[in-house]
Amino acid sequence: MTEKKKIGIMGGTFDPIHLGHLILGEEAYRQLDLDQVLYMPAGNPPHKRNRTGRAADEDRVQMIRLAIAGNPHFALSLFDMREEGYSYTYRLLETLNSEYSDCEFYFIMGADSLVDFDTWMNPQRIANAAHLVVATRNQMSNDSFEALLQKRREQYHGDFLRLDTPNLDISSQHLRELVGSGASVKYYVPDPVLDYIREHSLYRISE
């Protein structure tokens, strides 16, 4: 029997993608011996497109392409870039499983998501559909983190895995605010992404 490929899933809006996203993907690849990590941007709902201070779908996609260029085990997937906008995680993972039976999926998320996981839509179906990879955060003690991991394992009988990562508390929203105020986001995003933001005047607040 052929061994299944181990595929990491990095989901989100990536508005913009930043170094925290890239380090998280790289650590998941290394620590879990993954075959590939897919950066999978979610679509923006049609009624929320062209919102002030947000990038268009095509700009977010292009910034991901620039950010992961040159990394042979990173890839861009437009699987979740749907016209109807954001999809539910359980539906995304179940669809991936049905269409790619030769793969097993590792859904990568932060400790904050572990805290409110039971409020997600159909958390049991998410736990059934993928290995759940949770990044540690300095804001949560090691004991608290391990206790919560174990609680979720017992609740959902799922594979909740710990991912040790540096504490880079970067948010895309904060980066948008910095650019909008005229501040630099150099060192927060890869240089090609920074150049793209400047060249396309992204995240500037309209007068």
Phi and psi in degrees as a GROMACS rama.xvg file:
@    title "Ramachandran Plot"
@    xaxis  label "Phi"
@    yaxis  label "Psi"
@TYPE xy
-71.088  132.978  THR-2
-70.7724  137.847  GLU-3
-72.7808  147.721  LYS-4
-73.3748  141.014  LYS-5
-98.8307  110.739  LYS-6
-115.347  122.516  ILE-7
-84.8604  143.013  GLY-8
-117.803  117.557  ILE-9
-107.78  105.113  MET-10
-103.595  167.954  GLY-11
143.088  -178.713  GLY-12
-85.8324  -26.5541  THR-13
50.0116  61.2522  PHE-14
-127.202  66.5667  ASP-15
-100.066  167.042  PRO-16
-65.4581  143.189  ILE-17
-137.907  178.244  HIS-18
-62.5408  -30.9613  LEU-19
-60.275  -41.6308  GLY-20
-62.1205  -40.9716  HIS-21
-72.099  -41.131  LEU-22
-65.5041  -40.28  ILE-23
-60.5035  -44.9197  LEU-24
-64.3579  -41.0583  GLY-25
-67.3766  -40.2991  GLU-26
-67.6266  -38.2906  GLU-27
-63.0524  -44.219  ALA-28
-58.1247  -45.3378  TYR-29
-74.0883  -49.2893  ARG-30
-72.3081  -29.8712  GLN-31
-104.394  3.24354  LEU-32
54.9495  49.3244  ASP-33
-77.2137  157.099  LEU-34
-83.4911  -31.0328  ASP-35
-163.328  151.513  GLN-36
-118.951  123.984  VAL-37
-98.368  125.256  LEU-38
-91.6015  116.064  TYR-39
-123.032  87.9383  MET-40
-68.0174  141.28  PRO-41
-82.8399  148.345  ALA-42
-75.2623  154.059  GLY-43
-90.937  132.444  ASN-44
-56.0066  142.534  PRO-45
-53.1465  -37.1383  PRO-46
-77.3561  -4.82042  HIS-47
-116  11.2926  LYS-48
-70.8759  155.982  ARG-49
58.1107  33.4491  ASN-50
-69.8458  146.541  ARG-51
-57.3437  129.565  THR-52
80.5787  4.93529  GLY-53
-113.537  154.094  ARG-54
-90.502  149.498  ALA-55
-70.0246  160.615  ALA-56
-52.3489  -47.8792  ASP-57
-64.2208  -31.3514  GLU-58
-71.0086  -42.1933  ASP-59
-62.5485  -41.8855  ARG-60
-63.6615  -44.6744  VAL-61
-64.9731  -37.0898  GLN-62
-65.5075  -36.5778  MET-63
-64.9349  -43.9325  ILE-64
-55.8358  -45.7988  ARG-65
-65.3553  -40.514  LEU-66
-68.4292  -35.8931  ALA-67
-98.9542  -1.02979  ILE-68
-57.882  135.107  ALA-69
91.8758  -9.1409  GLY-70
-100.015  109.014  ASN-71
-67.1916  -18.9577  PRO-72
-104.948  9.64208  HIS-73
-104.972  144.554  PHE-74
-146.657  153.579  ALA-75
-93.3301  133.687  LEU-76
-125.267  129.451  SER-77
-98.4429  19.5936  LEU-78
-57.8398  -33.4347  PHE-79
-101.813  7.18103  ASP-80
-87.9464  80.0032  MET-81
-103.699  152.65  ARG-82
-62.0843  -33.5638  GLU-83
-79.4079  -1.73566  GLU-84
93.6749  -149.789  GLY-85
-58.5091  136.526  TYR-86
-107.832  161.595  SER-87
-78.0403  144.113  TYR-88
-60.9523  -41.6212  THR-89
-61.5566  -39.5086  TYR-90
-69.4061  -40.7207  ARG-91
-60.1912  -49.2745  LEU-92
-67.8403  -39.5184  LEU-93
-64.7063  -38.442  GLU-94
-66.2208  -42.2389  THR-95
-59.7953  -44.2681  LEU-96
-62.5299  -38.5175  ASN-97
-72.538  -30.3153  SER-98
-93.4188  -21.2994  GLU-99
-129.319  74.2559  TYR-100
-69.8238  -12.634  SER-101
-89.3726  7.03947  ASP-102
-124.859  151.399  CYS-103
-119.335  140.884  GLU-104
-109.239  141.314  PHE-105
-119.051  105.621  TYR-106
-87.6846  119.192  PHE-107
-96.6231  129.12  ILE-108
-147.427  168.491  MET-109
-91.471  167.776  GLY-110
-60.5307  -32.4325  ALA-111
-59.9424  -36.9226  ASP-112
-69.1175  -32.3251  SER-113
-64.9525  -36.967  LEU-114
-61.359  -45.7206  VAL-115
-104.554  20.4133  ASP-116
-57.0765  -35.0798  PHE-117
-72.0079  -6.61592  ASP-118
-95.8426  -6.55106  THR-119
-68.7228  160.308  TRP-120
-70.4472  121.794  MET-121
52.429  59.3373  ASN-122
-60.2238  -32.9159  PRO-123
-63.0343  -39.5752  GLN-124
-69.1222  -31.0186  ARG-125
-65.3539  -47.6252  ILE-126
-62.8484  -30.9711  ALA-127
-74.9561  -24.3051  ASN-128
-95.3994  -13.8409  ALA-129
-159.946  160.767  ALA-130
-74.6271  136.571  HIS-131
-107.507  117.078  LEU-132
-104.083  119  VAL-133
-116.031  124.114  VAL-134
-81.9529  138.16  ALA-135
-72.6297  158.047  THR-136
-137.53  140.479  ARG-137
-64.3053  -23.3989  ASN-138
-68.9576  -13.8471  GLN-139
-118.21  129.373  MET-140
-64.7504  157.034  SER-141
-59.8443  -42.0777  ASN-142
-63.0143  -43.1171  ASP-143
-65.1465  -40.8507  SER-144
-63.3576  -47.8332  PHE-145
-64.4724  -38.2945  GLU-146
-64.7912  -40.1348  ALA-147
-69.2478  -40.0707  LEU-148
-56.5182  -47.0484  LEU-149
-65.3831  -38.3517  GLN-150
-60.6365  -45.1895  LYS-151
-66.4614  -37.3303  ARG-152
-60.3935  -42.8379  ARG-153
-72.2454  -35.9066  GLU-154
-63.8348  -46.8498  GLN-155
-113.073  -0.342636  TYR-156
51.6189  40.3099  HIS-157
-111.504  173.652  GLY-158
-96.9385  93.023  ASP-159
-99.2704  114.864  PHE-160
-108.876  140.616  LEU-161
-86.4033  134.505  ARG-162
-120.282  118.634  LEU-163
-86.3442  119.725  ASP-164
-136.198  154.853  THR-165
-65.0792  150.982  PRO-166
-85.0861  88.6593  ASN-167
-106.753  93.7808  LEU-168
-86.184  74.604  ASP-169
-110.61  132.937  ILE-170
-120.464  142.083  SER-171
-61.5557  -35.7291  SER-172
-61.0821  -43.2951  GLN-173
-63.0543  -39.7822  HIS-174
-65.2409  -39.3848  LEU-175
-61.5175  -40.9875  ARG-176
-65.3508  -39.0863  GLU-177
-62.5986  -48.3665  LEU-178
-62.2246  -41.9695  VAL-179
-61.8407  -28.6464  GLY-180
-90.1803  -1.21362  SER-181
91.6629  4.0652  GLY-182
-82.9551  161.244  ALA-183
-86.0803  145.463  SER-184
-116.243  21.9514  VAL-185
-58.9306  141.542  LYS-186
78.5104  -11.607  TYR-187
-90.3919  -29.512  TYR-188
-127.651  155.472  VAL-189
-59.656  149.82  PRO-190
-55.1255  -41.4357  ASP-191
-62.4081  -32.9239  PRO-192
-71.1485  -40.6053  VAL-193
-60.2056  -44.5097  LEU-194
-61.679  -40.1861  ASP-195
-64.6834  -43.3956  TYR-196
-59.1359  -43.2458  ILE-197
-67.4968  -46.9365  ARG-198
-64.6621  -30.5853  GLU-199
-104.669  7.70109  HIS-200
50.3949  45.2339  SER-201
-75.1764  150.281  LEU-202
66.5464  13.7345  TYR-203
-79.2962  137.972  ARG-204
-83.3706  122.792  ILE-205
-70.8464  142.203  SER-206
